[in-house]
């Protein structure tokens, strides 16, 4: 690495550290946000896909399933053929819950004995899982009332036994914090990179930078490297708070998470540098960052599931780097996300990073020509 390029990286780090407002924005704000937003953020539940495994195949079991099909809360009923299909249905997010009706369901009801109905829930969305559990209990309770009235049974004939996967205690922090980690990672990287060139222009030091021995590509590389170092340090702090203060487990490989995070940060830094090269003042850079962050977060699946969006919008979200990293972050925290699943989201991030960094380089050269 050339000495001049290394000097530029150090200069960028010192410039961010010496600015008191930047220190507050980069160091204090994300820590407060991860603590406050973890308890404040909620997730909406609608159009829930649910899978059903009916091993009883009786009139009563079909009646129960028909009540789920007729419920407005459930958008799709996925039929499973055997127990082996339960884990993939939840693991792939094809279904938020699996209703498992055992082989002795109708027999126990005929013998006037309580029949258990197992409900398996995806704990990665604990708020949604709890709501779905309430829906299921309500449907079964209504059927219980009718069966009890017809059969003269005093005790409830059907009991829902719920098990929550990936989040056994249904702790909302476990489902909220991993997604919040991805969002705060995005915000930090975006703000640092978006303000870098705009700050030089506003302070009047941009011309001095242009007459330095560094080429325009090297100037941009130095700013990208300093932004990457700051973002990695900040997100590492957020990760430690999530794990050791908020108690969210890290079930997956931290090494894979960091590798994916580096590629993701490069894609965000590319967008930030493009905005910074376009802006003349820091205020314009902040507005440009907000114009990207607001729709990117809304289309990431953090608050509203991507599956609830129209088909054309779901396709559009594939261009959103935040969507891919939210999946990686949640999977790395709450389960040991397989490397093939990470790779499926990593190569789009690599393409987006290459595109955004190339666009930022082109615009920077064009503006300085």
LUMPA-773280 format. One record per residue (C-alpha): residue in three letters; residue number from 1; z, y, x; chain. Coordinates in Angstrom, 3 decimals. Layout:
<pts>
(pt Ala NUM (Z Y X) A);
...
</pts>
This chain:
<pts>
(pt Unk 1 (0.000 0.000 0.000) A);
(pt Unk 2 (-0.930 3.424 1.360) A);
(pt Unk 3 (1.981 5.676 2.334) A);
(pt Unk 4 (0.659 8.466 0.103) A);
(pt Unk 5 (0.550 6.172 -2.931) A);
(pt Unk 6 (4.096 4.991 -2.307) A);
(pt Unk 7 (5.182 8.640 -1.959) A);
(pt Unk 8 (3.615 9.384 -5.350) A);
(pt Unk 9 (5.521 6.520 -6.985) A);
(pt Unk 10 (8.817 7.745 -5.480) A);
(pt Unk 11 (7.977 11.302 -6.532) A);
(pt Unk 12 (7.383 10.147 -10.124) A);
(pt Unk 13 (10.687 8.260 -10.215) A);
(pt Unk 14 (12.576 11.275 -8.863) A);
(pt Unk 15 (10.840 13.621 -11.301) A);
(pt Unk 16 (11.985 11.520 -14.237) A);
(pt Unk 17 (15.516 11.222 -12.854) A);
(pt Unk 18 (15.984 14.925 -12.052) A);
(pt Unk 19 (14.871 16.039 -15.508) A);
(pt Unk 20 (18.056 15.992 -17.594) A);
(pt Unk 21 (16.163 15.675 -20.869) A);
(pt Unk 22 (14.217 12.708 -19.533) A);
(pt Unk 23 (17.434 11.020 -18.448) A);
(pt Unk 24 (18.830 11.360 -21.943) A);
(pt Unk 25 (15.609 10.098 -23.552) A);
(pt Unk 26 (15.114 7.169 -21.178) A);
(pt Unk 27 (18.668 6.031 -20.480) A);
(pt Unk 28 (20.987 7.008 -23.300) A);
(pt Unk 29 (18.703 7.037 -26.363) A);
(pt Unk 30 (17.491 3.390 -26.155) A);
(pt Unk 31 (21.046 2.110 -25.667) A);
(pt Unk 32 (22.247 3.994 -28.723) A);
(pt Unk 33 (19.201 2.845 -30.691) A);
(pt Unk 34 (19.659 -0.849 -29.909) A);
(pt Unk 35 (23.297 -0.633 -31.031) A);
(pt Unk 36 (22.694 1.453 -34.170) A);
(pt Unk 37 (19.340 0.115 -35.368) A);
(pt Unk 38 (20.513 -3.478 -35.001) A);
(pt Unk 39 (22.906 -2.903 -37.884) A);
(pt Unk 40 (20.752 -0.441 -39.838) A);
(pt Unk 41 (17.369 -2.205 -39.885) A);
(pt Unk 42 (16.565 -4.389 -42.880) A);
(pt Unk 43 (13.617 -6.590 -43.768) A);
(pt Unk 44 (11.886 -6.775 -47.129) A);
(pt Unk 45 (11.302 -10.150 -48.803) A);
(pt Unk 46 (8.337 -10.770 -51.086) A);
(pt Unk 47 (5.450 -13.236 -51.484) A);
(pt Unk 48 (7.414 -15.947 -49.704) A);
(pt Unk 49 (5.552 -19.168 -48.778) A);
(pt Unk 50 (7.732 -22.252 -49.299) A);
(pt Unk 51 (7.002 -25.870 -48.405) A);
(pt Unk 52 (8.082 -28.790 -50.604) A);
(pt Unk 53 (8.657 -32.429 -49.676) A);
(pt Unk 54 (9.109 -34.490 -52.835) A);
(pt Unk 55 (10.136 -38.039 -51.920) A);
(pt Unk 56 (11.354 -38.795 -55.429) A);
(pt Unk 57 (8.082 -38.051 -57.288) A);
(pt Unk 58 (9.768 -38.252 -60.664) A);
(pt Unk 59 (9.464 -36.185 -63.823) A);
(pt Unk 60 (12.616 -34.245 -62.936) A);
(pt Unk 61 (11.512 -33.505 -59.370) A);
(pt Unk 62 (8.116 -32.295 -60.595) A);
(pt Unk 63 (9.887 -30.133 -63.165) A);
(pt Unk 64 (11.994 -28.551 -60.433) A);
(pt Unk 65 (8.945 -27.890 -58.244) A);
(pt Unk 66 (7.074 -26.346 -61.180) A);
(pt Unk 67 (9.917 -23.845 -61.563) A);
(pt Unk 68 (9.431 -22.762 -57.953) A);
(pt Unk 69 (5.676 -22.513 -58.568) A);
(pt Unk 70 (6.282 -20.315 -61.584) A);
(pt Unk 71 (8.695 -18.009 -59.780) A);
(pt Unk 72 (7.189 -14.594 -58.880) A);
(pt Unk 73 (9.126 -14.554 -55.591) A);
(pt Unk 74 (7.107 -17.412 -54.090) A);
(pt Unk 75 (3.455 -16.784 -53.290) A);
(pt Unk 76 (2.494 -20.293 -52.188) A);
(pt Unk 77 (3.835 -23.835 -52.532) A);
(pt Unk 78 (2.861 -25.984 -49.554) A);
(pt Unk 79 (3.006 -29.725 -50.223) A);
(pt Unk 80 (4.310 -31.888 -47.383) A);
(pt Unk 81 (3.576 -35.589 -47.085) A);
(pt Unk 82 (6.484 -36.737 -44.933) A);
(pt Unk 83 (9.569 -35.639 -43.012) A);
(pt Unk 84 (7.600 -35.217 -39.771) A);
(pt Unk 85 (5.756 -32.249 -41.298) A);
(pt Unk 86 (8.954 -30.251 -41.961) A);
(pt Unk 87 (9.535 -28.996 -38.402) A);
(pt Unk 88 (5.933 -27.811 -37.791) A);
(pt Unk 89 (5.904 -25.961 -41.142) A);
(pt Unk 90 (8.906 -23.832 -40.173) A);
(pt Unk 91 (8.158 -23.671 -36.462) A);
(pt Unk 92 (4.661 -22.244 -37.029) A);
(pt Unk 93 (5.959 -19.766 -39.650) A);
(pt Unk 94 (3.663 -21.364 -42.229) A);
(pt Unk 95 (6.677 -21.515 -44.546) A);
(pt Unk 96 (9.907 -19.536 -44.555) A);
(pt Unk 97 (11.748 -22.435 -46.197) A);
(pt Unk 98 (11.306 -26.139 -46.942) A);
(pt Unk 99 (12.651 -27.705 -50.148) A);
(pt Unk 100 (13.412 -31.385 -49.515) A);
(pt Unk 101 (13.985 -33.565 -52.594) A);
(pt Unk 102 (15.319 -37.001 -51.606) A);
(pt Unk 103 (14.278 -40.391 -52.937) A);
(pt Unk 104 (17.457 -40.802 -55.005) A);
(pt Unk 105 (17.227 -37.476 -56.819) A);
(pt Unk 106 (16.316 -38.764 -60.300) A);
(pt Unk 107 (18.385 -41.937 -59.914) A);
(pt Unk 108 (21.553 -39.972 -59.191) A);
(pt Unk 109 (20.837 -37.638 -62.104) A);
(pt Unk 110 (20.363 -40.646 -64.407) A);
(pt Unk 111 (23.717 -42.016 -63.197) A);
(pt Unk 112 (25.272 -38.598 -63.920) A);
(pt Unk 113 (26.060 -38.068 -60.250) A);
(pt Unk 114 (25.427 -34.850 -58.304) A);
(pt Unk 115 (22.058 -34.979 -56.531) A);
(pt Unk 116 (21.686 -32.965 -53.345) A);
(pt Unk 117 (18.575 -30.885 -52.720) A);
(pt Unk 118 (18.128 -29.857 -49.097) A);
(pt Unk 119 (16.835 -26.377 -48.342) A);
(pt Unk 120 (15.788 -25.762 -44.722) A);
(pt Unk 121 (15.476 -22.075 -43.810) A);
(pt Unk 122 (13.903 -20.172 -40.907) A);
(pt Unk 123 (16.841 -18.344 -39.325) A);
(pt Unk 124 (14.579 -16.115 -37.231) A);
(pt Unk 125 (14.478 -13.948 -40.357) A);
(pt Unk 126 (18.061 -14.322 -41.460) A);
(pt Unk 127 (17.963 -11.575 -44.096) A);
(pt Unk 128 (14.888 -13.092 -45.719) A);
(pt Unk 129 (16.378 -16.585 -45.418) A);
(pt Unk 130 (19.522 -15.543 -47.251) A);
(pt Unk 131 (17.489 -13.945 -50.034) A);
(pt Unk 132 (15.307 -17.053 -50.373) A);
(pt Unk 133 (18.431 -19.206 -50.496) A);
(pt Unk 134 (19.656 -17.058 -53.384) A);
(pt Unk 135 (16.312 -17.503 -55.180) A);
(pt Unk 136 (16.483 -21.285 -54.750) A);
(pt Unk 137 (20.089 -21.551 -55.925) A);
(pt Unk 138 (19.265 -19.460 -58.990) A);
(pt Unk 139 (16.302 -21.700 -59.932) A);
(pt Unk 140 (18.348 -24.880 -59.473) A);
(pt Unk 141 (21.280 -23.409 -61.437) A);
(pt Unk 142 (19.010 -22.698 -64.390) A);
(pt Unk 143 (17.734 -26.265 -64.352) A);
(pt Unk 144 (21.329 -27.497 -63.972) A);
(pt Unk 145 (22.326 -25.666 -67.147) A);
(pt Unk 146 (19.509 -27.252 -69.133) A);
(pt Unk 147 (20.063 -30.782 -67.776) A);
(pt Unk 148 (23.824 -30.510 -68.307) A);
(pt Unk 149 (23.345 -29.357 -71.883) A);
(pt Unk 150 (20.919 -32.172 -72.680) A);
(pt Unk 151 (22.839 -34.934 -70.904) A);
(pt Unk 152 (26.381 -33.815 -71.613) A);
(pt Unk 153 (27.188 -33.675 -67.905) A);
(pt Unk 154 (30.137 -31.488 -66.960) A);
(pt Unk 155 (29.518 -31.194 -63.193) A);
(pt Unk 156 (26.327 -29.576 -61.848) A);
(pt Unk 157 (23.703 -32.324 -61.613) A);
(pt Unk 158 (21.859 -30.653 -58.710) A);
(pt Unk 159 (23.368 -29.105 -55.591) A);
(pt Unk 160 (21.447 -27.033 -53.034) A);
(pt Unk 161 (22.509 -27.833 -49.477) A);
(pt Unk 162 (21.063 -25.142 -47.197) A);
(pt Unk 163 (20.517 -25.425 -43.446) A);
(pt Unk 164 (19.265 -22.477 -41.421) A);
(pt Unk 165 (17.190 -23.258 -38.354) A);
(pt Unk 166 (17.281 -21.117 -35.175) A);
(pt Unk 167 (20.120 -19.061 -36.695) A);
(pt Unk 168 (22.721 -21.454 -38.145) A);
(pt Unk 169 (25.209 -18.730 -39.094) A);
(pt Unk 170 (22.518 -16.526 -40.716) A);
(pt Unk 171 (23.578 -13.654 -38.455) A);
(pt Unk 172 (21.319 -10.684 -39.212) A);
(pt Unk 173 (21.686 -9.436 -35.636) A);
(pt Unk 174 (19.978 -12.589 -34.372) A);
(pt Unk 175 (16.872 -11.840 -36.428) A);
(pt Unk 176 (16.893 -8.053 -36.022) A);
(pt Unk 177 (17.658 -7.524 -32.327) A);
(pt Unk 178 (14.748 -9.533 -30.781) A);
(pt Unk 179 (12.230 -7.556 -32.813) A);
(pt Unk 180 (14.078 -4.339 -32.031) A);
(pt Unk 181 (13.934 -5.241 -28.337) A);
(pt Unk 182 (10.123 -5.332 -28.591) A);
(pt Unk 183 (10.008 -1.986 -30.419) A);
(pt Unk 184 (12.297 -0.191 -27.942) A);
(pt Unk 185 (10.335 -1.675 -25.037) A);
(pt Unk 186 (7.232 -0.123 -26.568) A);
(pt Unk 187 (8.878 3.275 -27.080) A);
(pt Unk 188 (10.217 3.536 -23.525) A);
(pt Unk 189 (6.931 2.551 -21.847) A);
(pt Unk 190 (4.929 4.829 -24.125) A);
(pt Unk 191 (7.086 7.929 -23.606) A);
(pt Unk 192 (7.288 7.570 -19.808) A);
(pt Unk 193 (3.553 7.085 -19.352) A);
(pt Unk 194 (2.453 9.603 -21.983) A);
(pt Unk 195 (4.468 12.420 -20.420) A);
(pt Unk 196 (3.482 11.758 -16.794) A);
(pt Unk 197 (0.141 13.605 -16.486) A);
(pt Unk 198 (0.942 16.104 -19.257) A);
(pt Unk 199 (4.112 17.123 -17.407) A);
(pt Unk 200 (2.107 17.835 -14.257) A);
(pt Unk 201 (-0.283 20.061 -16.194) A);
(pt Unk 202 (2.502 21.945 -17.960) A);
(pt Unk 203 (4.487 22.532 -14.744) A);
(pt Unk 204 (1.385 23.651 -12.843) A);
(pt Unk 205 (1.595 20.917 -10.200) A);
(pt Unk 206 (-1.459 18.999 -11.398) A);
(pt Unk 207 (-3.851 20.950 -9.143) A);
(pt Unk 208 (-1.660 20.221 -6.122) A);
(pt Unk 209 (-1.851 16.546 -6.981) A);
(pt Unk 210 (-5.644 16.661 -7.151) A);
(pt Unk 211 (-5.981 18.149 -3.654) A);
(pt Unk 212 (-3.718 15.457 -2.182) A);
(pt Unk 213 (-5.268 12.670 -0.043) A);
(pt Unk 214 (-5.101 10.329 -3.042) A);
(pt Unk 215 (-8.141 9.458 -5.125) A);
(pt Unk 216 (-7.947 9.851 -8.916) A);
(pt Unk 217 (-7.626 6.068 -9.367) A);
(pt Unk 218 (-4.733 5.989 -6.903) A);
(pt Unk 219 (-2.989 8.859 -8.701) A);
(pt Unk 220 (-3.245 6.983 -11.971) A);
(pt Unk 221 (-2.108 3.726 -10.319) A);
(pt Unk 222 (0.947 5.483 -8.893) A);
(pt Unk 223 (1.908 6.894 -12.274) A);
(pt Unk 224 (1.353 3.500 -13.922) A);
(pt Unk 225 (3.502 1.764 -11.298) A);
(pt Unk 226 (6.378 4.237 -11.679) A);
(pt Unk 227 (6.214 3.955 -15.475) A);
(pt Unk 228 (6.239 0.159 -15.174) A);
(pt Unk 229 (9.320 0.201 -12.917) A);
(pt Unk 230 (11.218 2.507 -15.274) A);
(pt Unk 231 (10.227 0.491 -18.355) A);
(pt Unk 232 (11.240 -2.845 -16.760) A);
(pt Unk 233 (14.618 -1.439 -15.684) A);
(pt Unk 234 (15.250 0.052 -19.123) A);
(pt Unk 235 (14.207 -3.036 -21.062) A);
(pt Unk 236 (16.333 -5.218 -18.790) A);
(pt Unk 237 (19.319 -3.070 -19.764) A);
(pt Unk 238 (18.435 -3.452 -23.448) A);
(pt Unk 239 (18.131 -7.216 -22.969) A);
(pt Unk 240 (21.581 -7.403 -21.371) A);
(pt Unk 241 (23.083 -5.402 -24.254) A);
(pt Unk 242 (21.414 -7.744 -26.754) A);
(pt Unk 243 (22.699 -10.871 -25.006) A);
(pt Unk 244 (26.184 -9.900 -23.840) A);
(pt Unk 245 (27.241 -7.111 -26.222) A);
(pt Unk 246 (25.547 -8.162 -29.473) A);
(pt Unk 247 (25.733 -11.892 -28.720) A);
(pt Unk 248 (22.079 -12.759 -29.367) A);
(pt Unk 249 (21.188 -16.009 -27.524) A);
(pt Unk 250 (18.318 -16.391 -25.077) A);
(pt Unk 251 (17.051 -19.870 -25.890) A);
(pt Unk 252 (13.674 -19.622 -24.164) A);
(pt Unk 253 (12.575 -19.011 -20.598) A);
(pt Unk 254 (13.500 -15.559 -19.331) A);
(pt Unk 255 (10.875 -15.933 -16.609) A);
(pt Unk 256 (8.118 -16.416 -19.201) A);
(pt Unk 257 (9.478 -13.515 -21.217) A);
(pt Unk 258 (9.348 -11.219 -18.180) A);
(pt Unk 259 (5.827 -12.377 -17.306) A);
(pt Unk 260 (4.654 -11.634 -20.853) A);
(pt Unk 261 (6.564 -8.352 -20.853) A);
(pt Unk 262 (4.802 -7.156 -17.682) A);
(pt Unk 263 (1.367 -7.775 -19.200) A);
(pt Unk 264 (2.481 -6.140 -22.439) A);
(pt Unk 265 (3.890 -3.088 -20.646) A);
(pt Unk 266 (0.593 -2.613 -18.824) A);
(pt Unk 267 (-1.231 -2.512 -22.168) A);
(pt Unk 268 (1.192 0.103 -23.528) A);
(pt Unk 269 (1.161 2.130 -20.297) A);
(pt Unk 270 (-2.639 2.174 -20.464) A);
(pt Unk 271 (-2.451 3.710 -23.940) A);
(pt Unk 272 (0.222 6.174 -22.779) A);
(pt Unk 273 (-1.823 7.293 -19.767) A);
(pt Unk 274 (-4.884 7.731 -21.976) A);
(pt Unk 275 (-2.867 10.009 -24.279) A);
(pt Unk 276 (-1.389 11.836 -21.276) A);
(pt Unk 277 (-4.805 12.433 -19.713) A);
(pt Unk 278 (-6.019 13.810 -23.028) A);
(pt Unk 279 (-3.021 16.110 -23.621) A);
(pt Unk 280 (-2.561 19.530 -22.053) A);
(pt Unk 281 (1.168 19.861 -22.775) A);
(pt Unk 282 (4.129 17.524 -23.155) A);
(pt Unk 283 (4.354 18.447 -26.831) A);
(pt Unk 284 (0.803 17.227 -27.400) A);
(pt Unk 285 (1.629 14.026 -25.532) A);
(pt Unk 286 (4.691 13.396 -27.715) A);
(pt Unk 287 (2.644 13.964 -30.889) A);
(pt Unk 288 (-0.072 11.629 -29.584) A);
(pt Unk 289 (2.531 8.965 -28.799) A);
(pt Unk 290 (3.982 9.235 -32.287) A);
(pt Unk 291 (0.520 8.902 -33.837) A);
(pt Unk 292 (0.151 5.572 -32.035) A);
(pt Unk 293 (3.710 4.258 -32.386) A);
(pt Unk 294 (4.091 4.757 -36.140) A);
(pt Unk 295 (1.118 2.600 -37.271) A);
(pt Unk 296 (1.559 0.153 -34.373) A);
(pt Unk 297 (5.146 -0.623 -35.390) A);
(pt Unk 298 (4.254 -0.845 -39.090) A);
(pt Unk 299 (1.428 -3.290 -38.315) A);
(pt Unk 300 (3.451 -5.363 -35.844) A);
(pt Unk 301 (5.228 -7.611 -38.345) A);
(pt Unk 302 (8.633 -6.258 -37.298) A);
(pt Unk 303 (9.637 -4.948 -40.728) A);
(pt Unk 304 (6.957 -6.345 -43.039) A);
(pt Unk 305 (5.475 -9.812 -42.377) A);
(pt Unk 306 (1.827 -9.711 -41.326) A);
(pt Unk 307 (1.139 -12.492 -43.851) A);
(pt Unk 308 (1.969 -10.047 -46.673) A);
(pt Unk 309 (-0.839 -7.707 -45.619) A);
(pt Unk 310 (-4.447 -7.895 -46.899) A);
(pt Unk 311 (-6.740 -10.238 -44.970) A);
(pt Unk 312 (-8.777 -7.407 -43.435) A);
(pt Unk 313 (-5.594 -5.710 -42.244) A);
(pt Unk 314 (-4.257 -8.954 -40.764) A);
(pt Unk 315 (-7.442 -9.181 -38.704) A);
(pt Unk 316 (-7.028 -5.567 -37.603) A);
(pt Unk 317 (-3.486 -6.234 -36.381) A);
(pt Unk 318 (-4.881 -8.597 -33.737) A);
(pt Unk 319 (-5.850 -5.443 -31.805) A);
(pt Unk 320 (-2.243 -4.255 -31.920) A);
(pt Unk 321 (-0.360 -5.260 -28.742) A);
(pt Unk 322 (3.007 -4.771 -30.456) A);
(pt Unk 323 (2.238 -7.589 -32.906) A);
(pt Unk 324 (1.741 -10.094 -30.097) A);
(pt Unk 325 (4.867 -9.088 -28.196) A);
(pt Unk 326 (7.087 -9.193 -31.302) A);
(pt Unk 327 (6.191 -12.882 -31.705) A);
(pt Unk 328 (6.894 -13.566 -28.018) A);
(pt Unk 329 (10.207 -11.666 -28.040) A);
(pt Unk 330 (11.555 -13.337 -31.184) A);
(pt Unk 331 (10.466 -16.769 -30.024) A);
(pt Unk 332 (11.967 -16.313 -26.566) A);
(pt Unk 333 (15.331 -15.184 -27.902) A);
(pt Unk 334 (15.850 -17.571 -30.810) A);
(pt Unk 335 (14.034 -20.707 -29.674) A);
(pt Unk 336 (12.391 -22.171 -26.623) A);
(pt Unk 337 (8.914 -20.867 -27.411) A);
(pt Unk 338 (6.334 -23.299 -25.965) A);
(pt Unk 339 (4.176 -21.970 -23.160) A);
(pt Unk 340 (0.974 -22.665 -25.132) A);
(pt Unk 341 (2.187 -20.369 -27.940) A);
(pt Unk 342 (3.027 -17.651 -25.414) A);
(pt Unk 343 (-0.396 -18.093 -23.800) A);
(pt Unk 344 (-2.076 -17.730 -27.212) A);
(pt Unk 345 (-0.602 -14.218 -27.458) A);
(pt Unk 346 (-0.741 -13.443 -23.742) A);
(pt Unk 347 (-4.501 -13.500 -23.285) A);
(pt Unk 348 (-5.093 -10.908 -26.068) A);
(pt Unk 349 (-2.452 -8.730 -24.369) A);
(pt Unk 350 (-4.277 -9.114 -21.044) A);
(pt Unk 351 (-7.572 -8.051 -22.659) A);
(pt Unk 352 (-5.900 -5.068 -24.344) A);
(pt Unk 353 (-4.254 -4.072 -21.029) A);
(pt Unk 354 (-7.598 -4.236 -19.216) A);
(pt Unk 355 (-9.262 -2.160 -21.934) A);
(pt Unk 356 (-6.556 0.512 -22.179) A);
(pt Unk 357 (-6.126 0.922 -18.403) A);
(pt Unk 358 (-9.913 1.153 -17.957) A);
(pt Unk 359 (-10.153 3.753 -20.731) A);
(pt Unk 360 (-7.306 5.774 -19.198) A);
(pt Unk 361 (-8.985 5.655 -15.750) A);
(pt Unk 362 (-12.318 6.773 -17.171) A);
(pt Unk 363 (-10.766 9.666 -19.111) A);
(pt Unk 364 (-8.671 10.765 -16.134) A);
(pt Unk 365 (-11.760 10.846 -13.915) A);
(pt Unk 366 (-13.737 12.682 -16.582) A);
(pt Unk 367 (-11.024 15.329 -17.062) A);
(pt Unk 368 (-10.639 15.887 -13.315) A);
(pt Unk 369 (-14.354 15.921 -12.464) A);
</pts>
